Amino acid sequence: MSVRVLAVRPRLVPIPSFPALGSSRPSAVLFVSSSSGTSPVRVGWDELRGLDVAVCFSCAESFASSHVAGVDDWADGHRCDAELAALLALVTSRRAA
């Protein structure tokens, strides 16, 4: 009895070709603005889901909606959990926020 070994290849998944601002890597989300000049929150468009999104780069919280006004309101009112932001900064080798 002979054994036949098959090599499994990963399935190719297309990645959108437009990069996020300040990055050369392709991204599913195109960040086009921030709620304020010093805020860690960025607002953008998620092409794959067809939603506006806001992402905080300090505490990793995010909000997605089909209404841009709701996303802007969340971004403007977002307050990071200081402990979570400090912990994330520690484990990602960034300075604490």
Protein Blocks (a to p, Z undefined) as FASTA:
>chain_A
ZZdddddddddddddfbdcehiabdcfbdcfbdfbfklcbdcdddfknopacdddfklop
acddfbfklmmmmmmmpccdfklmmmmmmmnopacZZ
